[in-house]
Amino acid sequence: MHPDIHLALHHARAAELRAETEPRPAPRPDLRARLGWTLIEVGLKLATRPGPAPAH
């Protein structure tokens, strides 16, 4: 393989790899926190909800 072709392929692959590793925006922390607290609230409501009276 000609050295120039090899170098061109190397540069193309390096550009592809750099594009794959670009940082992606993180999810908004306020949305994650609200979702987490909502799940906790639902769990607490389910845990403290009175169930049917036990049969004797």
PLY file of the C-alpha trace (Angstrom):
ply
format ascii 1.0
element vertex 56
property float x
property float y
property float z
element edge 55
property int vertex1
property int vertex2
end_header
0.00 0.00 0.00
1.32 3.41 -0.92
2.35 5.47 2.17
0.13 8.40 1.16
-2.94 6.18 0.96
-2.10 4.63 4.31
-1.74 8.08 5.86
-5.05 9.26 4.37
-6.84 6.18 5.74
-5.23 6.75 9.13
-6.44 10.36 9.22
-9.96 9.33 8.17
-10.15 6.66 10.88
-8.74 9.03 13.49
-11.42 11.58 12.61
-14.12 8.89 12.95
-12.82 7.87 16.36
-12.66 11.48 17.55
-16.26 12.02 16.41
-17.38 8.96 18.39
-15.73 10.16 21.59
-17.02 13.71 21.61
-18.69 14.45 24.92
-22.44 14.21 24.88
-24.60 16.53 26.93
-25.44 15.03 30.30
-29.07 14.75 31.31
-30.34 17.74 33.19
-29.73 17.13 36.90
-32.95 18.89 37.91
-34.99 16.45 35.79
-33.19 13.46 37.33
-33.73 14.81 40.83
-37.44 15.44 40.23
-37.90 11.96 38.80
-36.05 10.42 41.74
-38.12 12.26 44.33
-41.32 11.38 42.47
-40.39 7.69 42.56
-39.63 7.95 46.28
-42.98 9.66 46.90
-44.87 6.96 44.98
-43.01 4.24 46.86
-43.84 5.80 50.21
-47.51 6.13 49.27
-47.62 2.47 48.25
-45.84 1.37 51.43
-48.07 3.34 53.80
-51.38 2.77 52.01
-53.76 0.90 54.28
-54.65 -2.51 52.93
-57.77 -4.55 53.47
-58.50 -5.67 57.02
-57.14 -9.14 57.79
-59.84 -11.87 57.91
-60.22 -13.77 61.18
0 1
1 2
2 3
3 4
4 5
5 6
6 7
7 8
8 9
9 10
10 11
11 12
12 13
13 14
14 15
15 16
16 17
17 18
18 19
19 20
20 21
21 22
22 23
23 24
24 25
25 26
26 27
27 28
28 29
29 30
30 31
31 32
32 33
33 34
34 35
35 36
36 37
37 38
38 39
39 40
40 41
41 42
42 43
43 44
44 45
45 46
46 47
47 48
48 49
49 50
50 51
51 52
52 53
53 54
54 55
